[in-house]
Amino acid sequence: MSSPELIVDVLRAELRAANLTYKTLAERIDMSESSVKRMFGQKDMPLSRLAQICQATGIAFEDVLRRAADSRPQPDALTLPQETSLVAKPRLLLVAICCLGYWSMEQIVETYRLTEAECIGCLAELDRLGLIELRPLNRYTLRVSNAFHWLPDGPVQHYFREQIVPDYFAGRFDGAGETLMCLPARLSPASAAELAQKIHQLAGELTRLHRHDRRLPAQEREGMTLLVGFRSWEFAAFTALRR
């Protein structure tokens, strides 16, 4: 990725951390919202426009350039010690998951029984663990890539299996937009690999929709969770009936 593209990406992240929408930005710099979206989408922005946006939003121009210069590939996963630290404190894990969903500190405190001081403490600890970079006014940016995943068979996955999966499947799956399927099949290795790739594409689509809907008011969004598993398996009670 070229330096101009990195600068625009950093600026977009700064706007997101400050909870500034394209609509708000367009009003401040006297442009149409569609023009602002196109400018960021095409990543075509002269330094004069960058400086104007920084001045209108209170974002430090020098910080944007520095962060772009310091930009480096972000990890796709945490380390084993990092995940172990998360599962040791359920509230810390809760705030981490909220951060991965781009919740603001205010949204977390309004939704869960956490004081502002407790939430700030969790954000500071997540900063030390390397999941986020805590910014002024308790905003943050993620320090992991868009392809982030928990360690296979790691501490968080163990916690999910023991604590979350039973609770998840206790539901009826009959609400609006809900579905539950268990579909057995006999596949070749090539077909299994093809389906696994499509599952990864589905996860990417979920990420895209999640980001798209962040612009909507909170009351128009509902927490949804996609839980997908795909492996060679047969129910033990059925295996016992094999000839």
DAPEGI-V57751 format. One record per residue. N is the residue number from 0. RES is the residue in three letters. OMEGA is omega in whole degrees, 0 to 359 (NA if undefined). BURIAL is b if it has 16 or more other C-alpha atoms within 10 Angstrom, else e. D_LAST is the distance of its C-alpha to the last C-alpha in Angstrom with 1 decimal. Layout:
BEGIN
N;RES;OMEGA;BURIAL;D_LAST + N;RES;OMEGA;BURIAL;D_LAST
END
This chain:
BEGIN
0;MET;182;e;57.9 + 1;SER;181;e;61.7 + 2;SER;178;e;64.0 + 3;PRO;179;b;65.1 + 4;GLU;178;b;61.5 + 5;LEU;180;b;60.9 + 6;ILE;179;b;64.0 + 7;VAL;178;b;63.0 + 8;ASP;179;b;59.5 + 9;VAL;179;b;61.2 + 10;LEU;178;b;63.6 + 11;ARG;178;b;60.8 + 12;ALA;178;b;59.1 + 13;GLU;178;b;62.4 + 14;LEU;180;b;62.9 + 15;ARG;180;b;59.4 + 16;ALA;179;b;60.0 + 17;ALA;181;b;63.3 + 18;ASN;178;e;61.6 + 19;LEU;181;e;63.9 + 20;THR;175;e;62.7 + 21;TYR;180;b;63.9 + 22;LYS;179;e;65.8 + 23;THR;179;e;67.7 + 24;LEU;181;b;68.4 + 25;ALA;180;b;69.7 + 26;GLU;184;e;72.1 + 27;ARG;182;e;73.4 + 28;ILE;174;e;74.1 + 29;ASP;174;e;75.3 + 30;MET;174;e;72.6 + 31;SER;180;e;70.2 + 32;GLU;180;b;66.7 + 33;SER;179;e;65.4 + 34;SER;178;e;67.6 + 35;VAL;179;b;66.3 + 36;LYS;180;e;62.7 + 37;ARG;180;e;63.6 + 38;MET;179;e;65.4 + 39;PHE;180;b;62.5 + 40;GLY;179;e;59.9 + 41;GLN;181;e;62.0 + 42;LYS;180;e;62.8 + 43;ASP;187;e;66.4 + 44;MET;176;e;68.8 + 45;PRO;181;e;72.2 + 46;LEU;179;e;73.2 + 47;SER;178;e;75.8 + 48;ARG;177;e;73.2 + 49;LEU;180;b;71.0 + 50;ALA;179;e;74.1 + 51;GLN;180;e;74.9 + 52;ILE;180;b;71.4 + 53;CYS;180;b;71.5 + 54;GLN;183;e;74.9 + 55;ALA;185;e;73.9 + 56;THR;181;b;70.8 + 57;GLY;178;e;72.1 + 58;ILE;182;b;69.6 + 59;ALA;180;e;71.3 + 60;PHE;182;b;71.7 + 61;GLU;180;e;71.7 + 62;ASP;179;e;68.4 + 63;VAL;180;b;66.7 + 64;LEU;180;b;68.1 + 65;ARG;182;e;67.1 + 66;ARG;177;e;63.6 + 67;ALA;179;b;63.2 + 68;ALA;182;e;64.6 + 69;ASP;185;e;62.3 + 70;SER;179;e;59.3 + 71;ARG;180;e;56.3 + 72;PRO;181;e;52.6 + 73;GLN;182;e;50.8 + 74;PRO;178;b;47.6 + 75;ASP;183;e;44.2 + 76;ALA;174;b;43.0 + 77;LEU;176;b;44.5 + 78;THR;179;e;44.2 + 79;LEU;177;e;42.1 + 80;PRO;179;e;45.3 + 81;GLN;179;b;46.3 + 82;GLU;179;b;43.0 + 83;THR;178;e;43.1 + 84;SER;181;b;46.6 + 85;LEU;185;b;45.4 + 86;VAL;178;b;42.6 + 87;ALA;182;e;45.0 + 88;LYS;183;e;47.1 + 89;PRO;179;e;45.4 + 90;ARG;177;b;48.7 + 91;LEU;178;b;49.1 + 92;LEU;177;b;45.6 + 93;LEU;181;e;46.5 + 94;VAL;178;b;49.7 + 95;ALA;180;b;47.9 + 96;ILE;176;e;45.5 + 97;CYS;180;e;48.6 + 98;CYS;178;b;50.4 + 99;LEU;175;e;47.5 + 100;GLY;177;e;48.0 + 101;TYR;174;b;51.8 + 102;TRP;173;b;52.9 + 103;SER;178;b;56.5 + 104;MET;181;b;57.5 + 105;GLU;179;e;59.2 + 106;GLN;180;e;56.0 + 107;ILE;182;b;54.0 + 108;VAL;179;b;56.7 + 109;GLU;187;e;57.0 + 110;THR;186;e;53.3 + 111;TYR;181;e;52.3 + 112;ARG;175;e;54.0 + 113;LEU;174;e;55.5 + 114;THR;178;e;59.2 + 115;GLU;180;e;60.8 + 116;ALA;179;e;61.4 + 117;GLU;181;e;57.8 + 118;CYS;178;b;56.6 + 119;ILE;178;b;59.2 + 120;GLY;178;e;58.1 + 121;CYS;178;b;54.5 + 122;LEU;179;b;55.7 + 123;ALA;179;b;57.8 + 124;GLU;177;b;54.8 + 125;LEU;174;b;52.7 + 126;ASP;180;b;55.6 + 127;ARG;180;e;55.5 + 128;LEU;177;b;51.8 + 129;GLY;178;b;52.4 + 130;LEU;181;b;50.4 + 131;ILE;168;b;53.7 + 132;GLU;183;b;57.3 + 133;LEU;184;b;59.4 + 134;ARG;177;e;62.5 + 135;PRO;180;e;65.7 + 136;LEU;176;e;65.5 + 137;ASN;170;b;62.0 + 138;ARG;182;b;60.5 + 139;TYR;169;b;58.0 + 140;THR;179;b;56.3 + 141;LEU;177;b;52.7 + 142;ARG;175;b;52.5 + 143;VAL;185;b;49.0 + 144;SER;177;e;48.1 + 145;ASN;179;e;46.8 + 146;ALA;184;e;43.4 + 147;PHE;175;e;43.1 + 148;HIS;176;e;39.7 + 149;TRP;181;e;38.6 + 150;LEU;176;b;37.3 + 151;PRO;180;e;33.5 + 152;ASP;179;e;32.1 + 153;GLY;184;e;35.7 + 154;PRO;181;b;37.6 + 155;VAL;177;b;38.0 + 156;GLN;176;b;34.3 + 157;HIS;179;e;33.4 + 158;TYR;179;e;36.0 + 159;PHE;182;e;34.6 + 160;ARG;185;e;31.1 + 161;GLU;189;e;32.4 + 162;GLN;190;e;35.3 + 163;ILE;184;e;35.2 + 164;VAL;179;e;31.6 + 165;PRO;180;e;31.2 + 166;ASP;181;e;34.6 + 167;TYR;184;e;34.1 + 168;PHE;174;e;31.0 + 169;ALA;179;e;32.7 + 170;GLY;182;e;34.7 + 171;ARG;180;e;34.3 + 172;PHE;180;e;34.7 + 173;ASP;178;e;36.9 + 174;GLY;180;e;40.2 + 175;ALA;178;e;42.2 + 176;GLY;181;e;40.5 + 177;GLU;177;e;37.3 + 178;THR;176;e;33.8 + 179;LEU;180;e;30.2 + 180;MET;172;e;27.3 + 181;CYS;190;e;23.7 + 182;LEU;178;e;22.6 + 183;PRO;178;e;19.2 + 184;ALA;175;e;19.3 + 185;ARG;188;e;18.1 + 186;LEU;171;e;21.3 + 187;SER;176;e;22.8 + 188;PRO;181;e;24.6 + 189;ALA;180;e;27.9 + 190;SER;178;e;26.9 + 191;ALA;178;b;25.7 + 192;ALA;179;e;29.1 + 193;GLU;180;e;31.0 + 194;LEU;178;e;29.5 + 195;ALA;178;e;30.2 + 196;GLN;178;e;33.8 + 197;LYS;177;e;34.2 + 198;ILE;177;e;33.1 + 199;HIS;177;e;35.9 + 200;GLN;177;e;38.3 + 201;LEU;177;e;37.5 + 202;ALA;177;e;38.4 + 203;GLY;178;e;41.6 + 204;GLU;176;e;42.4 + 205;LEU;178;e;42.0 + 206;THR;180;e;44.4 + 207;ARG;181;e;46.8 + 208;LEU;179;e;46.9 + 209;HIS;180;e;47.3 + 210;ARG;180;e;50.3 + 211;HIS;186;e;51.7 + 212;ASP;178;e;51.6 + 213;ARG;181;e;53.3 + 214;ARG;181;e;56.6 + 215;LEU;175;e;56.0 + 216;PRO;183;e;57.3 + 217;ALA;183;e;55.0 + 218;GLN;179;e;55.0 + 219;GLU;180;e;53.5 + 220;ARG;179;e;50.4 + 221;GLU;180;e;47.4 + 222;GLY;179;e;45.0 + 223;MET;180;e;41.7 + 224;THR;175;e;38.7 + 225;LEU;179;e;36.1 + 226;LEU;186;e;32.9 + 227;VAL;174;e;30.5 + 228;GLY;181;e;27.3 + 229;PHE;180;e;25.3 + 230;ARG;174;e;22.6 + 231;SER;188;e;19.2 + 232;TRP;170;e;17.2 + 233;GLU;180;e;14.3 + 234;PHE;187;e;15.0 + 235;ALA;180;e;13.7 + 236;ALA;177;e;12.9 + 237;PHE;178;e;10.6 + 238;THR;181;e;9.0 + 239;ALA;181;e;8.5 + 240;LEU;180;e;6.5 + 241;ARG;178;e;3.8 + 242;ARG;NA;e;0.0
END
